[in-house]
Amino acid sequence: MNVVAFDDAPFPPRFRGNVPLVGVLCAGTRVDGVLLGRVRADGADATRRVLEMIRGSQFAGLIQAVLLQGIAVAGFNVLDVHALHEALGVPVMVVARRRPNLEKVRRALTQNVPAGARKWKLIERAGPGEMLEGLFVQRVGLDARAAARLIRATRLHGKLPEPVRVAHLIAGAVGTGKSRGRA
C-alpha cells in the first residue's frame, strides 16, 4: 500500500514564520520518496499546503492513504482531515503515541490562538479518536479494522507506521541539522 505521511520540523517558541513540513511516501515500509514544503507557524494553510505537496508530486496518483503525526503541524496549524479525504479520495488517519489532553488543547486554542475557535471545530469534527494497535488514532474514510490493518502493514520499528517515523526523523534533521528524539 502506498502511504504518504507528514510531520513538521521543530521550531523555536513564539516563532511566527514558515516551518518546514516533510512528507514521506512509502510502499508498505519501503521509502520511495520525500516531499518538502512549508507551513505557517500557528497559521491556517496546512491543509492547502499538504494538498499542493501531494498534487504537485510524481506520487499523486499512487497514494492510497495519508497519515499525519498529530492533527496540527507548526504549532496550531490544524489540518482539516475531512477536506483532505474529500479532495484526495483516500483515507486520512492521524496517529499519536498517546491520547492528547483535548481540554488543554481547546483552552490553548480558544484563548491564545488567532481563529482558535475555528481550529477547535476542525479537531472536534475529526472525532474523539480511539486506541488502535497501541496508538491513538483519528480516522476518516476507513473503519477501525482497516485502520488497524494499515498500521500493521506500514509498521517496521516500534509502534509508529514507518512513513510517520521516517517523516519525523527527516523533519527533525531539516529543522535542527540532525534527527533526535523518539521516532
Buried (B, 14 or more C-beta within 10 A) or exposed (E): EBBBBBBBBBBEEEEEEBBBBBBBBBBBBEBBBBBEBBBBBBBBBBBBBBBEBBEEBEBEEBBBBBBBBBBBBBBBBBBBBBBBBEBBEBBBBBBBEEEBEEEEBBEBBEEEBEEBEEBBEBBEEBBEBEEBBEBBBBBBBBEEEBBBBBBEBBBBEEBBBBBBBBBBBBBBBBBEEEBEEEB
